[in-house]
Amino acid sequence: MGCFCERISKKMPQDYLDDMLVRLAHHSAGIEGKTISLPATVSIILNGTLPVSGGAIVREFYEIENQKKLFITC
């Protein structure tokens, strides 16, 4: 039958899934009190880079990157 994420990813456009992941990661970081900006989150999720001007620290980069890995390997 496959996991929930597999079934969802086959039915949704990739742009939508990327947007959902960016928002999930950004809001989750905000709930935890992180100060990472939405554009910085986009850069980490979509490009794998930490922008200099994004206001993020290396630890936040890895936390966002780990959320991406979790979402992809669900």
Backbone bond lengths (Angstrom), bond angles and torsions (degrees), N, CA, C in turn:
res aa  C-N    CA-C-N  psi(-1)  N-CA   C-N-CA  omega(-1)  CA-C   N-CA-C  phi
1 M - - - 1.447 - - 1.528 111.62 -
2 G 1.317 118.97 -32.18 1.467 121.87 178.73 1.513 112.46 85.89
3 C 1.310 115.00 157.01 1.468 119.25 -179.49 1.534 110.23 -77.63
4 F 1.295 114.34 164.93 1.468 121.83 -178.36 1.521 111.60 -56.03
5 C 1.338 116.69 -43.94 1.470 120.39 -177.80 1.523 111.98 -63.44
6 E 1.326 116.64 -37.35 1.463 119.80 178.10 1.527 111.02 -63.44
7 R 1.316 115.32 -44.48 1.467 119.30 -179.33 1.517 111.39 -65.75
8 I 1.325 117.11 -40.48 1.469 121.20 179.13 1.523 110.34 -65.94
9 S 1.336 116.84 -45.21 1.468 119.66 -174.75 1.523 112.04 -65.51
10 K 1.309 117.96 -25.40 1.463 120.29 178.45 1.526 111.75 -78.12
11 K 1.332 117.41 -20.19 1.462 120.84 -175.93 1.523 113.42 -101.46
12 M 1.322 117.97 -17.17 1.461 121.94 -174.75 1.525 110.98 -107.93
13 P 1.330 117.68 144.18 1.471 120.42 174.76 1.538 110.32 -64.32
14 Q 1.316 116.93 148.08 1.466 121.54 -178.09 1.528 111.88 -60.64
15 D 1.319 117.75 -37.18 1.475 120.54 178.02 1.524 111.25 -59.68
16 Y 1.315 116.25 -40.26 1.459 120.71 179.06 1.527 110.32 -66.09
17 L 1.322 117.36 -44.29 1.467 121.03 179.30 1.522 111.24 -63.28
18 D 1.333 116.96 -40.58 1.466 120.65 177.26 1.527 110.80 -61.51
19 D 1.334 115.86 -45.15 1.462 120.66 179.51 1.529 110.63 -61.97
20 M 1.323 116.44 -43.12 1.452 120.89 179.77 1.535 110.98 -62.55
21 L 1.319 116.76 -42.58 1.463 120.69 179.19 1.525 111.49 -64.87
22 V 1.328 117.42 -43.04 1.467 121.22 179.25 1.522 110.24 -60.68
23 R 1.319 116.85 -47.46 1.469 120.56 -179.54 1.522 111.61 -65.04
24 L 1.323 116.80 -42.16 1.465 121.08 178.35 1.522 110.75 -59.80
25 A 1.325 116.54 -47.96 1.465 120.94 -178.65 1.530 111.14 -65.92
26 H 1.323 117.01 -42.99 1.466 120.66 -178.09 1.523 111.16 -64.88
27 H 1.317 117.16 -47.21 1.467 120.13 -178.36 1.525 111.58 -69.95
28 S 1.314 117.01 -35.52 1.455 120.12 176.18 1.528 110.52 -62.38
29 A 1.324 116.62 -42.56 1.469 120.81 177.42 1.524 110.37 -63.56
30 G 1.326 116.85 -39.47 1.461 120.85 178.75 1.518 112.27 -63.59
31 I 1.327 116.72 -40.99 1.456 121.05 177.99 1.528 110.43 -61.34
32 E 1.342 115.95 -34.58 1.463 120.90 -179.74 1.523 112.56 -81.82
33 G 1.328 116.93 0.01 1.459 120.42 177.63 1.521 114.65 88.71
34 K 1.316 117.74 11.79 1.463 121.16 178.52 1.525 108.97 -75.51
35 T 1.302 116.33 155.39 1.462 121.15 -177.03 1.520 113.27 -109.24
36 I 1.296 118.13 14.78 1.462 121.44 -178.03 1.532 110.22 -65.46
37 S 1.323 115.72 138.79 1.469 120.49 -178.38 1.527 110.34 -82.77
38 L 1.317 115.35 162.33 1.462 120.25 177.22 1.532 111.37 -63.04
39 P 1.353 119.29 -45.16 1.468 118.72 177.14 1.540 113.14 -60.40
40 A 1.320 117.15 -35.09 1.465 119.92 177.66 1.525 110.16 -67.73
41 T 1.327 116.71 -38.29 1.465 120.54 177.29 1.517 110.47 -63.99
42 V 1.320 116.87 -42.10 1.468 121.36 177.15 1.527 109.54 -59.15
43 S 1.319 117.28 -45.71 1.458 121.75 -179.18 1.533 111.73 -60.98
44 I 1.314 116.40 -40.87 1.469 120.14 179.81 1.524 110.76 -68.52
45 I 1.321 117.16 -47.49 1.467 121.10 -176.35 1.524 111.84 -68.23
46 L 1.317 117.40 -47.61 1.462 120.22 -172.65 1.521 114.17 -88.53
47 N 1.348 117.04 -31.44 1.464 119.79 -175.72 1.521 114.08 -112.37
48 G 1.327 117.03 -15.32 1.463 120.55 -177.94 1.515 113.03 72.00
49 T 1.333 116.76 23.62 1.466 120.56 -178.62 1.522 110.70 -122.84
50 L 1.313 115.77 150.89 1.457 122.44 176.30 1.522 107.67 -104.43
51 P 1.343 117.67 108.73 1.461 119.43 -178.96 1.524 111.43 -67.52
52 V 1.312 115.99 144.29 1.462 121.94 -179.49 1.521 110.47 -65.10
53 S 1.315 116.96 -38.78 1.464 120.37 -174.86 1.523 114.05 -92.47
54 G 1.323 118.17 8.94 1.456 120.51 -174.93 1.509 115.21 -81.39
55 G 1.312 117.94 -8.69 1.447 120.80 179.31 1.514 113.50 77.32
56 A 1.310 117.75 13.92 1.461 121.11 -178.78 1.525 110.30 -100.88
57 I 1.306 114.70 151.64 1.460 120.30 174.54 1.525 108.48 -104.47
58 V 1.311 116.88 167.14 1.461 121.31 -175.58 1.525 111.38 -59.06
59 R 1.316 117.61 -38.46 1.464 120.39 179.31 1.530 110.72 -60.36
60 E 1.324 117.25 -42.30 1.463 120.54 178.29 1.527 110.80 -64.29
61 F 1.326 116.36 -36.88 1.465 120.55 176.62 1.524 110.15 -56.25
62 Y 1.327 116.21 -49.87 1.463 119.78 -177.74 1.527 112.32 -68.22
63 E 1.311 117.84 -33.19 1.465 119.80 176.62 1.522 111.27 -65.54
64 I 1.329 116.90 -42.38 1.470 120.95 177.06 1.524 109.99 -66.86
65 E 1.317 116.76 -42.81 1.466 121.77 179.31 1.530 110.55 -61.13
66 N 1.317 117.39 -39.60 1.472 121.02 178.28 1.525 111.69 -66.30
67 Q 1.327 117.15 -36.45 1.462 119.42 176.30 1.526 110.57 -64.88
68 K 1.316 115.81 -37.76 1.463 120.58 177.55 1.531 109.78 -62.20
69 K 1.319 116.72 -46.57 1.474 120.92 -179.82 1.523 110.61 -61.33
70 L 1.322 117.36 -42.01 1.450 121.40 179.50 1.521 110.94 -62.51
71 F 1.316 116.07 -44.42 1.467 121.47 -178.14 1.523 110.40 -64.98
72 I 1.315 116.88 -40.29 1.469 121.40 -176.97 1.528 111.90 -73.13
73 T 1.346 116.54 -36.81 1.464 119.87 -175.62 1.517 113.15 -95.43
74 C 1.302 116.99 12.04 1.458 122.10 -177.20 1.509 112.52 -48.57
